[in-house]
């Protein structure tokens, strides 16, 4: 079973996110959203070898980015994955401007 298939077909509750964070499979599991107590719709999962970004998108989880930590600090992988999720969600700086420009052409 893949990582994405192991997640429920809905955003994670705070309790489920805590469960992922204490699982042996991951060294770190965090929500990209900053609202405490809300469901996690975007996740960063990390081991000693990689960081993965996942996003819940209307019925299923999508693997947005995977960053290998071979020769790279974990913080760099987390930052790259967070930016990938924000771009996926259309929340990155300049994303709306780029979309507006593309729509106008």
C-alpha positions in Angstrom: 0.0 0.0 0.0 1.4 3.4 -1.0 1.6 6.3 1.4 -1.2 8.1 -0.3 -3.4 5.0 -0.3 -2.9 4.6 3.5 -4.5 8.0 4.2 -8.3 8.3 4.7 -10.2 9.8 1.8 -10.7 13.1 3.7 -8.6 15.7 5.5 -7.0 14.5 8.7 -8.3 15.4 12.2 -5.8 16.9 14.7 -5.8 13.5 16.5 -5.0 11.6 13.2 -2.1 14.1 12.5 -0.8 13.5 16.0 -1.0 9.7 15.3 1.1 10.1 12.2 3.6 12.2 14.1 4.1 9.4 16.7 4.2 6.6 14.1 7.5 4.8 13.6 7.3 5.4 9.8 7.9 9.1 10.1 10.2 11.4 12.0 8.0 14.4 11.4 4.4 14.9 10.3 3.0 18.4 10.2 0.1 20.3 8.6 0.9 23.2 6.3 -2.1 25.0 7.5 -1.5 27.2 10.5 -4.9 27.1 12.1 -4.7 25.0 15.2 -7.5 22.6 15.7 -8.6 22.5 12.1 -8.4 19.6 9.7 -5.1 19.0 7.9 -5.6 19.4 4.2 -1.9 19.7 3.4 0.8 17.6 5.0 4.6 17.5 5.2 5.9 14.1 6.1 9.6 13.4 6.7 12.0 10.6 7.3 15.8 10.7 7.5 15.9 10.1 3.7 13.1 12.3 2.3 10.4 14.9 2.8 7.0 14.5 1.0 4.3 17.1 0.5 0.7 15.8 0.2 -2.5 17.8 -0.4 -6.1 16.7 -0.1 -7.9 17.9 -3.2 -11.7 17.2 -3.2 -11.8 13.5 -2.5 -8.3 12.2 -2.6 -4.8 12.9 -1.5 -2.2 14.0 -4.1 1.5 13.6 -3.7 2.7 17.1 -4.6 6.5 16.8 -4.1 9.2 14.5 -2.9 12.6 15.9 -1.9 15.5 13.6 -1.2 17.6 14.5 1.8 20.8 13.0 0.2 23.2 15.9 0.7 20.5 18.3 1.8 19.4 19.5 5.2 15.8 18.5 6.2 14.9 22.2 6.6 15.6 22.7 2.9 13.4 19.8 2.0 10.6 21.0 4.3 10.8 24.5 2.7 10.7 23.1 -0.8 7.8 20.9 0.0 5.9 23.7 1.7 6.4 25.9 -1.3 5.2 23.1 -3.6 2.0 22.7 -1.6 1.3 26.4 -1.6 1.8 26.5 -5.4 -0.5 23.5 -5.8 -3.1 25.3 -3.7 -2.5 28.6 -5.6 -1.2 30.3 -2.4 2.4 31.1 -3.4 3.4 34.7 -3.9 2.8 35.8 -7.4 0.7 32.7 -8.3 -2.5 34.7 -8.8 -0.6 37.3 -10.8 0.8 34.6 -13.1 -2.6 33.0 -13.6 -4.2 36.4 -14.3 -1.5 37.1 -16.9 -2.0 33.6 -18.5 -5.8 34.1 -18.5 -5.4 37.5 -20.2 -3.4 36.2 -23.1 
